[in-house]
Amino acid sequence: MYSADLKRVWWEYHLQNPQVYELVEKFTWEVIESGRTSYSINSIFERIRWHSEIETDGVEFKLSNNHRAYYARLFMHYHPEHQGFFKTKPTKDEIQTRKEIAHAQ
């Protein structure tokens, strides 16, 4: 699956499951407030899994690891003062876009 497809699948999931981003924000703020200047989105996802499976009686939901990078980017987009809090690698789409911009200049 290409990164554009992964992003589309994530976006559809995100729109149908807004509670996931709410938990990403909640647990990321807890980490930031503890004094950390960087952290792993993988750990945030595992915390969400723990919370949803152990700490609540809520509806279970699947949480794909393919969505991690997009949630990390979304958090940093909404909170630019924390840009770089999550380390992300450029997607193939981002690399291609950079090449096209460089070629056009």
C-alpha positions in Angstrom: 0.0 0.0 0.0 1.4 3.4 -1.0 1.7 6.2 1.6 -1.1 8.2 -0.1 -3.4 5.1 0.4 -2.2 4.8 4.1 -3.0 8.4 4.7 -6.4 8.1 3.1 -7.2 5.0 5.2 -6.0 6.9 8.3 -8.0 10.0 7.6 -11.2 7.9 7.2 -10.4 6.1 10.4 -9.7 9.4 12.2 -13.0 10.9 11.1 -14.9 7.8 12.4 -13.0 7.6 15.6 -12.4 11.1 17.1 -11.8 9.6 20.5 -8.5 8.2 19.4 -7.0 11.6 18.7 -8.5 12.9 22.0 -6.5 10.1 23.8 -3.4 10.9 21.8 -3.6 14.5 23.0 -4.5 13.6 26.6 -1.6 11.2 27.0 0.9 13.3 25.0 0.1 16.3 27.3 0.7 14.1 30.3 4.2 13.3 28.9 4.9 16.9 28.1 3.8 18.1 31.6 6.1 15.5 33.1 9.0 17.5 31.6 9.9 15.4 28.6 10.9 17.3 25.4 10.5 14.3 23.1 8.7 10.9 23.2 7.6 8.0 21.1 4.3 7.9 19.5 4.6 4.1 19.8 4.4 4.4 23.6 1.4 6.7 23.3 -0.4 4.1 21.2 0.4 1.4 23.8 -0.9 3.7 26.5 -4.1 4.1 24.5 -4.4 0.4 24.2 -3.9 -0.1 27.9 -6.4 2.6 28.7 -9.1 1.2 26.4 -8.6 -2.4 27.3 -7.9 -2.3 31.0 -8.9 1.1 32.5 -12.3 1.5 30.9 -15.5 -0.4 30.1 -15.9 1.5 26.9 -16.4 0.1 23.4 -13.3 -1.7 22.1 -11.7 -0.4 18.9 -8.9 -1.5 16.7 -5.8 0.7 16.6 -3.6 0.2 13.6 0.1 0.8 14.0 0.0 2.2 10.4 -1.8 5.3 11.9 0.9 6.2 14.4 2.9 8.6 12.2 -0.2 10.4 11.1 -1.4 11.0 14.7 2.1 12.2 15.6 2.1 14.7 12.7 -1.5 15.8 13.6 -0.5 16.6 17.2 2.5 18.6 16.0 0.4 20.4 13.4 -2.2 21.5 16.1 0.6 22.3 18.5 3.5 23.8 16.5 5.3 24.8 19.7 5.9 21.1 20.1 7.2 20.5 16.5 9.7 17.7 16.8 8.3 16.2 20.0 7.6 13.0 18.0 10.4 11.9 15.7 8.9 11.2 12.2 10.4 10.1 9.0 9.3 11.7 5.7 6.7 9.7 3.8 7.2 8.7 0.2 4.7 11.4 -0.7 6.7 14.0 1.2 9.9 13.0 -0.4 8.3 13.1 -3.9 6.8 16.6 -3.2 10.2 17.9 -2.1 11.8 16.6 -5.2 9.2 18.2 -7.4 9.6 21.5 -5.6 13.3 21.4 -5.9 13.1 20.5 -9.6 10.6 23.4 -10.3 13.0 26.0 -8.8 
